[in-house]
Amino acid sequence: MSLRGSLATMSIVDLLQFMENARKTGRLVVGRGNISKQIFSEQGTIVGSITNDPKEYFGQFLLHYGKVEEAQLRSALEVHRQSKERLGRVLIKLEILSEKEVVEMLRLRALELIYDLFLWDQAEFEFEDEVPLPEDLIRIEIRPALVVIEGMIRADEWRRYRQQIPSDRVILGLVPNADYSHPGTESDYPKILWHIKKGKTVGELCYQLHASPFHVYSRLFEMLNAGIIRPESELPSDPPTPHLEGELEEITQADLSRVATQIQEGAVFQALTNVHKVLERNPTSFEAQRMFQSAEDHFVRQMYQAGISPESVPHLAVSVDQLRQHGLGPKEGFIISRIDGTWDVKSILSICPFREAESLRILKKLLDAGLINF
């Protein structure tokens, strides 16, 4: 049995309560655009989660909580790429983390992943009964009822945060002569102050801290109310992404065949654009998700064949002042911050909170603009 619909008509609260009360075993998939999250349940208990959002990858989560250093993550991800084992198991084998630590961090990551769904006002979902768990899944245990309470609280808090910080394009500044000492013990407070001094947008703060928007907004909200920082400006917004209301539009085989043909003919960028449009119409389609992954894989190979080698080391070709004149976005800014003449491409990509294809596209853009060289 499969249950499909929109969060506009059946909320994440309703879905979690349905899974627990009916003691469901299966997979809940919630999708928005090309972002898809999977929650696995067994007899109504959440036992695992998967996301294709790079910001929510396990490595990014561990970096944010200080459980691993960037060098440790790079080493573990290299083993992960070669062995295809889950990152958690690699970290245990390398004795970077214990099995108990990995399970606990996976549980916390699953909670954060689900809490984020409470902030989605537009998304599609599908629950599939009796779907087997992935064979290599590291099991956790979470009662949905406990998630609902915290999730609803966060949704209310998020609305308050957005009233003062309307978007991730906001640039904040320090209030002159304010008391910048902080009564709490949060380790990221000095980092936030440092990035605000550098004129980073809120979006850039999220990337630099390897943190969820909710976490960053909550910190900034506290600092705004304490009179430490204040809004300075807001960058222009991107054109809105169209969203289809109502029932999911059926994906035809012709849609996917057109994308497959474009991949075969080498028109990979166009294939990525078209498959993204398909996912906008039905973000929970596994066939479209597989096609999206295939298009990305081809794009990555194309980028490497075009001269960007995993082992090559990028260097800045212009001064920092010249970089500022180019109006780089949060993603470009994050990658630029890791280009110091010592990191090679694969090392930079290993700690980026973006998909590999997106990171390579940004590097190619910076190269074409003459901002970096190899």
C-alpha positions, -999 to +999 in steps of 0.1 A: +000+000+000+013+035-009+000+068+005+009+099-015+001+136-012+012+170-002+023+184+032-003+212+025-031+186+030-014+161+053+011+177+076+043+161+089+027+158+123-002+138+108+023+115+089+044+108+120+014+100+141+000+078+113+033+058+113+034+054+150-003+047+158-007+022+129+027+007+139+038+010+103+069-006+088+081+011+056+096+042+041+084+078+041+098+099+013+094+137+015+106+157-015+109+193-026+126+200-059+157+179-061+159+175-023+146+142-010+146+128+026+138+092+035+126+081+069+125+043+077+101+030+103+097-005+118+065-012+138+060+025+142+095+033+154+119+054+133+150+033+128+169+052+101+171+082+077+187+091+045+190+125+028+204+137-005+208+172+008+246+178+011+240+202+040+226+173+060+252+147+051+266+129+082+301+144+076+287+180+077+268+171+109+299+158+126+319+189+116+293+212+131+293+193+164+331+191+165+332+153+165+357+152+136+383+176+122+383+185+085+414+164+079+399+134+096+367+137+075+388+140+043+406+108+052+374+089+061+356+101+029+385+088+008+381+054+023+343+057+020+347+064-018+369+034-023+351+009-002+315+021-007+309+015+030+288+039+049+307+068+065+297+058+100+312+023+096+344+038+081+348+062+111+344+032+135+370+011+115+395+041+115+388+045+153+379+081+148+346+075+166+332+046+186+302+026+175+282+042+204+292+077+193+282+070+156+248+056+166+241+086+189+252+111+162+231+093+136+201+096+160+207+133+165+211+138+127+179+120+120+161+142+145+175+174+129+165+160+095+129+155+106+127+187+125+136+205+093+105+190+077+083+210+101+097+242+084+087+230+049+054+246+038+055+231+003+066+195-003+053+162-016+054+129+002+049+091-003+047+064+023+054+029+010+044-001+032+068-030+040+098-016+021+129-034+034+155-015+053+188-009+035+212-037+043+240-015+055+218+008+076+231+016+111+199+013+132+187+040+156+155+042+176+132+073+178+096+075+189+077+097+165+056+112+193+087+127+209+097+143+176+063+159+171+064+180+203+099+195+196+091+199+159+060+220+166+080+242+190+106+247+164+081+257+137+068+285+161+103+296+168+112+296+131+084+321+124+097+344+150+132+342+137+121+350+101+103+381+113+137+397+122+158+378+096+136+374+065+161+355+043+195+340+041+205+370+019+206+393+049+239+408+058+243+417+095+267+441+112+281+446+147+265+473+168+292+498+178+303+498+214+282+468+223+292+443+249+303+413+227+309+390+257+285+361+257+269+346+288+266+312+272+292+285+264+283+280+227+316+273+209+303+288+176+297+322+191+332+336+183+330+321+148+297+338+141+311+372+153+341+367+130+320+360+099+297+389+106+327+412+108+337+399+074+303+409+059+291+374+053+254+368+045+233+345+067+235+319+041+273+320+041+272+316+079+252+284+075+278+270+051+308+281+071+295+267+104+283+234+087+251+241+105+213+240+097+196+273+090+175+268+122+206+266+144+222+297+128+190+317+129+185+309+165+219+321+174+215+353+154+181+359+169+196+358+204+224+382+193+199+406+177+178+407+209+209+412+230+218+443+209+251+429+197+243+428+160+218+445+136+206+440+100+227+461+075+214+451+041+198+423+020+211+410-013+186+408-042+165+375-044+168+349-071+137+344-093+112+322-075+111+285-084+076+275-098+057+251-077+027+230-088-001+230-063-025+201-059-020+166-072+014+154-083+017+156-121+025+122-137+060+117-150+058+102-185+085+079-199+090+105-226+102+130-200+129+106-187+138+093-222+145+129-233+169+133-203+185+100-211+191+110-247+206+143-237+230+125-213+241+101-242+246+130-265+268+148-240+243+176-234+247+170-196+240+205-184+207+206-203+199+171-190+204+183-154+181+213-161+154+191-175+155+164-148+153+192-122+121+203-138+108+168-137+116+166-100+097+199-094+066+181-107+072+149-087+100+152-061+093+117-047+099+098-079+128+074-074+132+070-112+136+107-116+160+108-086+181+080-102+181+100-135+192+131-117+221+111-101+231+097-135+231+132-150+252+145-122+277+116-125+281+123-162+285+160-155+312+153-129+332+131-154+328+158-180+342+184-156+372+162-148+378+156-185+377+193-191+408+198-171+398+200-134+417+171-119+408+158-083+445+161-075+450+196-089+455+225-064+436+258-072+452+291-064+436+326-061+444+346-093+432+380-079+433+399-046+407+397-019+395+432-028+390+422-064+370+391-053+346+414-034+339+433-066+325+402-083+295+398-060+301+361-053+272+342-037+274+321-005+284+289-022+312+306-042+323+323-010+326+291+008+347+274-018+369+305-022+376+304+016+391+269+011+415+279-017+448+287-001+473+269-024+475+238-003+441+221-007+435+200-038+401+197-055+391+164-039+400+178-004+379+209-010+349+189-023+351+165+006+341+192+031+318+212+009+281+212+020+271+210-017+268+181-042+300+172-061+285+184-094+275+218-079+310+223-064+327+215-097+304+238-115+314+266-091+351+259-095+346+260-133+328+293-130+356+308-109+382+295-133+364+309-164+361+342-146+398+343-141+394+344-103+414+312-097+439+291-116+456+257-114 
